[in-house]
């Protein structure tokens, strides 16, 4: 009994053969770069795949895959599709019949001269969809200005089809596009949002409010200036280049903050305690930048993570010096993770003072570095732990 199948053959040439695998639950079709040739085959009966719940299709769109989706529309739960902007009308038609879909991922490719087809407004709603991912390649080569273009129609259709989406990921399509902002604004249950938006040639046309959003990941910190998130709990920021990008945000409910610093200038990033009063975990990736630091005084902060591609990395030493001379700045700190070594004398002096000589501050329970002398660490109330080097992004 075959439950999972991956194929690199053209669907037109193997669909009939696939019909013999009636127990399939997962089917993945990938493209070898060979152009489809010939006429569509004689198609198998529509009940050939009665158990298929997961379909990945990374081949050129054809009426054959349309037939396949029609045959599994009542069982399909997860769908990953590679399409062009010219295929959006056909895709919208197909999506409207997959009534139990929970996860949808569309990889969208621009074409030099997209087809224009009549857009028909649909009122079908599929409340089962929880997770939506949209990725577009080479968007900079596809910026039509009129209201008839395919992306606008796609987002308009998604807003009608999937009103209950909770998790959204958008990359390659500028978040500041009006139809993207309008779509996100319609999602009354959205809980997490991830958007990669490195296209800076367009201005923001409006601000939006997302009262249900609790997690945001973005490579454009300026999004926070135009998106009000009063209940945000977790924030991941990439490509932070200026201390000003962390100021004036007033994320009073934020519990976890992860930032990735970019640039080579020596800068000090400040986190105002009045803007981040609930912050418990702070993660900083300094990348290749040796002369930057995040300065803060957060009374609830319990965990600090500092990762770097540098070796030796000075940031761990800076943290130890700060905790040694100003322990009151982070009175609740209990866990520290560093991706590189620190000066042992600084580490031991800080731990001795923090864990045995001070009152009114929490003891450091966990201090993770690539290596700690095993005979030393128990003396300071620590368990020896080894850190792994961070991956390069």
N, C-alpha and C positions, 0 to 999 in steps of 0.2 A: 504494500500500500504506500503510494507516494503522496506525501502531504505538502512538501515544499519543493518548488521547481524553479530553476534559473536557466534562461535560454538566451543565446546571442543570435539565434536565427530570426529571420524576418517573420513577423506574425502571419503574413499572407501565405507563407509557404509551410507553416507548421501548425496552424490552428486546428486543422482536421485531425492531425496526429495527437495534439494535446487533448482532444476529446476523449481519448481512451483513459485519461487520468481523472476519473470522476470524483476521486477523493481529495483532490487538491484543495488546500486551504490558503496557500501562499504561492503567487505566480509573479516572477520578475522577468521582464523582457528588456534586454539592453541592446544598444545599437552598436554594430561593428563598423559603422561608417559606410556601409554598402547601400546604395540607393535601391529602393523597392522597385521591382520590375514585374511585369506581367499583370494579368487580371486577377481580381479577388477570387479566392477559391470557392468551391461549393461549401457553404457554411454548415456546421453541425447543428443539431437541434438546440433550441434555446435553453434546455435544462441540462446541458452537458456538465456544468460545474455547479452542482447544487450546494457545495460547501465552501466555495471560495469567499474568503473574507478580506484578503489582503492582495492588492494588485499594484505592482510597480511597472510603469510602461515608459521607457525612454527610447522610443522609436518614433519616426515620423507619423503624424496622425493619418489615419485612413478609415474608410468605412468599415473595415474589418474589425478594428478595435472598438468602433462604435457598436457593432453587433455584439462583440464580447461583453461590453459593459451592459448592454441591454439584457443579456442573458444572466448576469449576476447582480443586477441592480437591487434585488430584494435581500441579498446576503452580504453585499460588500460593506465593510466597516472602515477600511483604510485604503486610500487611493493616492498614489504618487504619479504625476503625469508631466511629461515634457512636451510643451506645445509652443507654437509661434503665436504672435499677436493676431495673425489672420485666422487662427483656429478658435478664437474665443467664443464666437457665436455657436459653433457646433458643441463646444465644451459646455457652455451654459445649458444647452438643450439636454445634454447627457446628465449633468449634475442634478437637474430637476427631477430625475427619475430614481436617483439613488437615495432612497428614503431613510435608510438606517446608517448613513455615513457618519463616522465619528472623527476621523482625521483626514485632512485633505492637504496635499502639497503640490503646488503647481510651479514648475520651472518654465519660465517664459522667455522665448528668444525673439528679438525683433527681426523683421524682414525689411529689405529695401523698399518694397512697394506693397504694403499690407492690403488685403482685399477689404472692400467696404461692403457690408451686408446690412440689411434692414434690422434694426434693433426692435425687439418686441418685449415690452414690459411683462414680466411674469410675477405672479403673486404666490407661487408655491413656496411654502416654508418647510424647512427641515430642521427641527429643533435639536436633533440628536448630535449635530456637529459641535465638537468641543474644541478642536485644535485646527488652526489654519496656518499654513506656511506658504508664502509667496516669494519667489526669487526670480529676478530678472537679470539677464546678462546684457551688457553693453547698452544700458538705458540712454547714455549720452548720445547715442546715434539715433534715438527714437524719442523725439519731443514734439509731437504734433500739437498744434495750438487750437484746432477747432474741436467742437464738442462731440464730433461723431467718432472720434478715434476709439480703438478697441479697449484700451485700458480703462477709460472712463466707463464704458459700458460694462466691463467685467466687474469693476468695483460696485457699480449700481446694482448689478445682478446679485453679487455676494451679499449686499446689505439686505436684500429681500429674502434670499434663500436661507441664510444662516443668521438668524437674529440672536441666537443663544451662545455664540462662540465665546469661550473663556480665555483661550491661549492663542495669541496672534504673533507671527513672526514675518517681518517684511524686510527684504534686502534687495538692493539694486534698484529700487524704486524710491525716489525722494519722498520722505515723510511729509515734506512741506507742500507737496502737490495738493491742490484744493480737493480733488476727488478722494485722495487718501485720507486727508483730515476729516472730510465729511463722513467717510465710511467708518473710521475709528470712532467718531462721535456717536454713531448710531448704536454701538455695541453696549447695551445697558448692563451686561454681566461680565465684561472683560476683566480678567484678574491679572494676567501677565502679558507684557508687550515687549518684543524684541525688534529693533529696527536698526539696520545699517544704512547710513545716509551720508555718503561722502560727496554728494553733489551740492556744491555751494553756489551755483549760478542762479538760483531762484530765491525770491524773498518769501517770507511767511505772509499769507493773506488773511489769516485769522488765528485766534487762540481757541483752544478746546479745553474742556474739563472732563476728567475721567474719575468720578468719585469712587468707583469700585476697584480701580487698579491698585494692586499691592506689590507688583514686581515690574521693574522697567530695566531693560538692557539696551544701551545705545552707544554708537561711536560718535555721536554728535551731541555734546553736552548742552548746546544752545537750544535743543528741543525743550529742555526744562523751562526755558523762558516763555514758551508759548503753550505749554501743557500743564494745566493745574491738576495736581494729584494729591489731594488732601489726606488720603489714607495710604500713601505709599509706604511699604515696609522694607523692601529690598531694592537696591539701586546698583546697577553695574554700569560704570562709565569707562569707555575706551577713548583714547586719543585726547586726553586732557592736556592742554598746552598752556593754560594760563590760570593763576590763582583766582582770577575774577570769575571763572566758570563755576567755582564752588561757593561763591558768595551770593547772598540775597535769595537763596532758594527756599529757606524756611520749611524744611522737611521735618516737621515736628514729630511725626510718627515713625520716622525711618529707624529701623533696627539694624540693618546690615548695609554697609557701604563698601563697594569694591571699585577702585579707580586704577586706571593704567595711564601713567604719565608719559608724555611724548615731548621731544625737543631736547636740546643740549644746553640751554641756558641755566645757570645756577639760580634757582627760585625756591622760595619758601611758600608752601601752600598751607593756609590756615583754615581750620574748621571751627567756626564760631559756635560755642556751646549753646547759645540761645537759638541757633538755627537747627541744631542736631541734638536736642535734649534727650532723646530716647535711644541714641545709638549704642549698641552693645558690641557689634563686631565691625572691625575696620581692616580691610585688605588693600595693600598698596603694591602695585607692580611698577617698579621704577625703570624697568627695561635696561637700556644701556646708559642711563643718565646718572652720573656719579654725584652731582652736586645739587640735589634737590632734597627737600624734606617736607614732611607734613607735620605741622605744629598744631596742637590742640590741647584742650583741657576738658575732658568729658567724664563726668563723675560716674556714669553707668557703664563705660566701656570695659568689657571683660576679655576680649580677645583681639590681638593685633597680629596680622600676617604681613611680612615684607618679603617680596620676591624680587630677584634681579638676575640679569644675565652677566653681571660683572663678577670678577673674581681676581683679587679680593674686593668685597663689597663693603663700603664704609657705613652703610645705613644701620646695620646691627649695632655697631659701636656707638653711633649717635644715639640710638634708642637707649642703650645701657647707661650712657652718661646722663641722659635726660631723666631716667628713672632713679639714678643714683642721687642727683642733686635736686630734683624736683619731683619726689614721689607723690606729692599731693595732687599733681596734675591729672593722674590716672589712678585714683584710689581704689577702683574696683577691678583693676587688671589682674587676671589670673592665668591667661594663656598667651604665649608668644611663639610664633613660628617664623624662623629665618631660613632663607635658602642658602646662606653662606656662613662661614665661621665668624666668630667675634674674638676680640682680645680676651683671653681667659681671665686676666686680672680684673678687667672691668666687669665681666660677667659674675665672677665670684664675689667681688665687693658689693655689687648691686644685690645679688641674691642674699648675701649675709645680712645686709642692712634691711632689705625688704621683708625677708622671711623671719628674722629673729630680733631685729632691733627697733622696729617701728610699730606704733599703734595708730589705729585709725585708717589703715590701708589693708587691702586684701593681700594674702600671700600669693606669690607666683607658684601655681601648682604644676604648670607644664611649660617648659622652655625647650623648643625643638630647634636644633641646629644639626648640620651634617655629622657632627661627632661630639660626644661629651665623655670625658674620662670616666669609666664605669665605677671607679672607686671614689670619685668625687661627687657624682650626682646624688647618690643616696644621702650624703651628708647634708645636702641642702633641701631634702624633701622632694626630690625629683626622681622620676623614672627615666632611665636613658632611652632616648628616642632619636632616630635618624631621619633627617629631612631628605627629600628627593629634589633634584634640580628642577626648576620650572621649565616647562616647554617654551620654545620660542613661538611667538604668535606671528 
